[in-house]
Amino acid sequence: MAAALSRTMGPMRNTMLMVAGLVLGALLGAPAGCGAVDADCGAGKQCACSGAGSCEYDCPGGDCDMSCDGLGACEFTCAGGGCDVVCSGQGSCELACPGNNCNLTCSGAGSCELTECTKDCELACATVGSCTSTCTDPSCIKN
């Protein structure tokens, strides 16, 4: 009896593990953007980070709309300036804006940081985590 039970439980267990793996893969896999992303975002384009992996977007030409709504850390660079970034995820979010005139809006649970901006940048925070800006020019706004 034990041998017969063992033969039927083995395939059933394997099937249950396969189904659990497929469900987990669907929740965290390619549709959710799982894994690391490191790419350029073109001027005037919208680029989004979602999922559980780290994400980096560079916008060398400026004027990009970028967002972060996943579990991982997001890093954005806007060398050309004029970028709008919205972070509503659970991980940390950083915008380096040496081109100036950027907006970073944070509403997630992670920390947010606006760096390398020297003028005309805005950091809007409604997050549980910390929110910091390195811009000391009076044209920069933090609220």
C-alpha positions in Angstrom: 0.0 0.0 0.0 2.8 2.4 0.9 4.6 1.7 -2.4 1.4 2.4 -4.4 0.8 5.6 -2.5 4.3 6.7 -3.1 3.9 6.2 -6.9 0.8 8.3 -7.1 2.1 11.1 -4.7 5.3 11.6 -6.7 3.7 12.8 -9.9 1.0 14.8 -8.0 3.8 16.6 -6.0 5.7 17.4 -9.2 2.5 18.8 -10.8 1.8 20.9 -7.7 5.4 22.3 -7.7 5.2 23.0 -11.5 1.9 24.9 -11.0 3.3 26.9 -8.1 6.4 27.8 -10.2 4.2 28.9 -13.1 2.1 31.1 -10.8 5.1 32.6 -9.2 6.7 33.2 -12.6 3.6 34.9 -13.8 3.6 37.2 -10.8 7.3 38.0 -10.8 8.4 37.1 -14.3 8.6 38.8 -17.7 5.2 40.4 -17.6 6.1 42.2 -14.4 9.6 43.2 -15.6 11.5 40.9 -13.3 15.3 41.1 -13.6 17.7 43.9 -14.1 17.1 46.6 -16.7 19.9 48.9 -17.9 18.9 51.0 -20.9 18.6 54.4 -22.6 15.4 56.3 -22.7 15.0 58.5 -25.8 14.0 62.2 -25.6 10.2 62.5 -25.5 9.7 58.9 -24.6 8.1 57.2 -21.6 10.2 54.5 -19.8 8.9 52.4 -16.9 10.5 50.2 -14.3 8.3 47.6 -12.7 8.9 44.2 -11.1 11.4 42.9 -8.6 14.8 43.6 -10.1 17.0 46.7 -10.2 16.4 49.2 -13.0 18.5 52.0 -14.6 17.5 54.3 -17.3 19.7 57.1 -18.8 18.1 60.0 -20.7 21.0 61.7 -22.4 18.9 63.9 -24.6 16.6 65.1 -21.8 12.8 65.5 -21.8 12.0 61.9 -20.8 9.0 60.7 -18.7 10.2 57.8 -16.5 8.5 55.9 -13.7 9.2 53.3 -11.1 6.4 51.2 -9.6 8.1 47.9 -8.7 9.8 46.3 -5.7 13.4 46.9 -6.8 15.7 49.9 -6.8 15.4 52.4 -9.6 18.1 54.8 -10.8 17.5 57.4 -13.5 19.9 59.9 -15.1 18.8 62.9 -17.1 21.9 64.5 -18.6 19.8 66.7 -21.0 17.5 68.0 -18.3 13.7 68.5 -18.3 12.8 65.0 -17.1 9.7 64.0 -15.1 10.1 60.9 -12.9 7.3 59.4 -10.8 8.2 56.8 -8.1 5.4 54.8 -6.5 7.2 51.5 -5.9 8.5 49.8 -2.8 12.2 50.2 -3.4 14.5 53.2 -3.5 14.4 55.7 -6.3 17.1 58.1 -7.4 17.2 60.8 -10.1 20.5 62.3 -11.1 19.7 65.5 -13.1 22.9 67.3 -14.2 20.9 68.9 -17.0 18.6 70.7 -14.5 14.9 71.4 -14.7 13.7 68.0 -13.5 10.7 66.9 -11.4 10.8 63.9 -9.1 7.5 62.8 -7.5 7.5 60.1 -4.8 4.6 58.3 -3.3 5.9 54.8 -2.6 7.3 53.1 0.5 10.9 53.4 -0.4 13.3 56.3 -0.2 13.7 59.0 -2.9 16.8 61.1 -3.8 17.3 63.9 -6.3 21.0 64.5 -7.0 23.2 66.5 -9.3 20.6 69.2 -10.0 21.8 72.8 -9.5 18.7 74.8 -10.4 15.0 74.5 -11.4 14.3 71.1 -9.9 11.4 69.9 -7.8 11.1 67.1 -5.4 7.5 66.2 -4.2 7.3 63.6 -1.5 4.4 61.7 0.0 6.4 58.6 0.8 7.0 56.6 3.9 10.7 56.5 3.3 13.2 59.3 3.3 13.3 62.1 0.7 16.4 64.1 0.0 17.6 66.6 -2.5 21.2 67.9 -3.0 20.1 71.1 -4.8 20.6 74.2 -2.7 19.6 76.8 -5.2 16.5 78.9 -4.3 14.9 77.8 -7.7 14.8 74.2 -6.4 11.6 73.2 -4.5 11.1 70.4 -2.0 7.7 69.7 -0.7 
